[in-house]
Amino acid sequence: MKGLRDAEEKRKVFRDTFYSILGEAAKKEKCEILIQGTILPDIIETTKGIKTQHNILEQMKIDPVRVYGFQGC
């Protein structure tokens, strides 16, 4: 993320890196479903358009099975 100044751009880079690595680990461990939570302030900020939510991939029109190799819950 060196050189990035925009917070939203940093979120995108972090999300892609995080889920790519997590996807590789999930495949290695033969995981099919990823379960994770979020906190209410993240949901509020996302629904109000303040920032994108980094861990509700479907909300951003990202198919986690196609892109990262696992289903999110």
C-alpha positions in Angstrom: 0.0 0.0 0.0 3.0 2.2 -0.1 2.2 5.4 -1.9 -1.5 5.1 -1.5 -3.2 8.0 0.2 -6.9 7.4 -0.3 -8.5 5.3 2.4 -10.9 3.6 0.1 -8.1 2.6 -2.2 -6.2 1.2 0.7 -9.4 -0.8 1.8 -9.5 -2.3 -1.7 -5.9 -3.3 -1.7 -6.1 -4.8 1.8 -9.3 -6.7 0.9 -7.9 -8.2 -2.2 -4.6 -9.2 -0.5 -6.4 -10.6 2.6 -8.9 -12.7 0.7 -6.4 -14.0 -1.8 -4.2 -15.3 1.0 -7.2 -16.6 2.9 -8.5 -18.3 -0.2 -5.2 -20.1 -0.7 -5.2 -21.3 2.9 -8.9 -22.3 2.6 -8.1 -24.4 -0.5 -5.1 -26.0 1.2 -7.2 -27.0 4.2 -10.1 -28.0 1.9 -12.5 -25.5 3.5 -15.8 -24.8 1.7 -17.3 -22.1 3.8 -15.9 -19.0 5.6 -17.9 -17.7 8.6 -17.0 -14.3 9.9 -18.7 -11.4 11.6 -18.6 -7.6 11.4 -19.3 -4.8 13.8 -22.4 -2.5 13.6 -20.4 0.7 12.9 -19.0 -1.0 9.8 -22.5 -1.9 8.6 -23.7 1.7 9.3 -20.8 3.3 7.5 -21.3 1.0 4.5 -25.0 1.5 4.2 -24.6 5.3 4.4 -22.0 5.2 1.6 -19.2 6.4 3.9 -16.9 3.4 3.0 -17.1 0.0 1.5 -17.4 -3.0 3.8 -14.4 -5.2 3.5 -15.8 -8.4 4.8 -19.3 -8.6 3.2 -18.1 -9.4 -0.3 -21.5 -10.0 -1.8 -22.5 -6.5 -0.7 -19.8 -5.2 -3.1 -21.0 -7.6 -5.9 -18.0 -9.8 -5.4 -18.6 -13.6 -5.8 -16.2 -15.1 -3.2 -16.4 -18.6 -4.7 -15.4 -17.4 -8.1 -12.8 -14.8 -7.0 -11.3 -16.4 -3.9 -12.4 -20.0 -3.9 -14.7 -20.1 -0.9 -18.3 -19.3 0.1 -18.8 -16.5 2.6 -21.4 -16.6 5.4 
